[in-house]
Amino acid sequence: MKPAELRELTLEELAAKSADLRREFFNAKVRLATGQLENTAKLRAFRRDIARVETILHEKRGATK
C-alpha cells in the first residue's frame, strides 16, 4: 500500500482502513500463536501499513484544524 494511494482517501476511509488493518494484524498474531501462520513477514507488513495509515490520518487531521 503506497502513501500516495492513502493520501487520496478521506478521513473516514482512512479510519476504516486502520480498523481493518488492526483487525487483520490481530488475527495474524492469533494464527502465529496457534502455529497456523506460515508467512511471519506479514506481521511486519501489517505494522508498517498501520503506521502509514495512522501517519497520514494525523497529517490530515492536523491540516484541517
N, C-alpha and C positions, 0 to 999 in steps of 0.2 A: 504494500500500500504506500503510495507516494504522497509526500506532503502537499504537492500541487493539487492532487485529487481531493485531499481532505479540505483544503482551503476553499474549494468551491461549494462545500456543504454548508447548510445553515446551522445555527446553534443547536436547534432541536435534533437535527440529523446527526450532528457530532455527539450529542449526549446519548442518543440511542446507539450509535456505533460504539461508544465507550462501554455502555452497559452490555452490549452483545459480546464485545471482546473480553470483558471481565468474566462473563458467564462461561465463555469458551475456555478461558485460561483456568478457571476453577475446575471445569470438567476435565481438562488435560491433567491438572495436578492430581485429581482423584484417580484418573486412569494410570498415572505414573505410580501412585502409591499402591495400586492393586496389581501392578505389573502388566497392564494391558497397553501401555503407551510404547509404541515401537520407535518413534522418532522424537527423541528428547530435545532436539533443537527447536521444536515447535514452542516449547516453553519460553525460550529466549525471544523468539519472534513475536509471541503474544505480548511479552513485557515491553518490547520495543514499540510495537504497534499501539499499545495502550498509552505509552509515553508520548508518542507522536500526536495522538488524538487529544490528549489532555493538554499538551503544549499549545496546539492550535486553538483549542477551546479557551484557554487562558488568554491567548493573544486577542481573540475576537471579543471576549468579554471586556478586556481592558480597553479595546478600541471603541467600544460602544459607550463607555462611561464618561 
